[in-house]
Amino acid sequence: MVVIVATFPPIITFLLPLEPDLAPDLLNAVAILSPFLVGVLWAPHMRIASGLAGVALALIGSARVGITVLLEVN
């Protein structure tokens, strides 16, 4: 179940009727936004600031997107 929930947001970008050039950009946005939301929701359980955890995980997501774009995987 966790695998389905984790892979659903990126897959939904390709199921929507979008321009072919827009889908990878939307996928990259989801790849940055998803870790941010996880950080914000996870932070109270770890007793750290929600914004700090969200931004930290969003930076990790941004690094992953940056490496993907540099390697021209899209």
C-alpha positions, 0 to 999 in steps of 0.5 A: 500500500505504501508503494502505491501511495508513494508512486501515485503523485508522479504517475498522475502527471502522466495520466492528465491530458497535458502538453508533452513538454508540461508533464515532466515539469509538473513531475519535477514540481511534484518531486519537490512538493511531496518531500516538503509536505512529508516534512511538514507533516512529519516534523511535529512527531519529531518535535522540530519546526515544521517549516524547517523540516519541510524546507530541508526535505524540499532541498533534498527533492530539489537536488534529486530534480537537479541531478535528473535534469543535469543527466537529461533523464526526462 
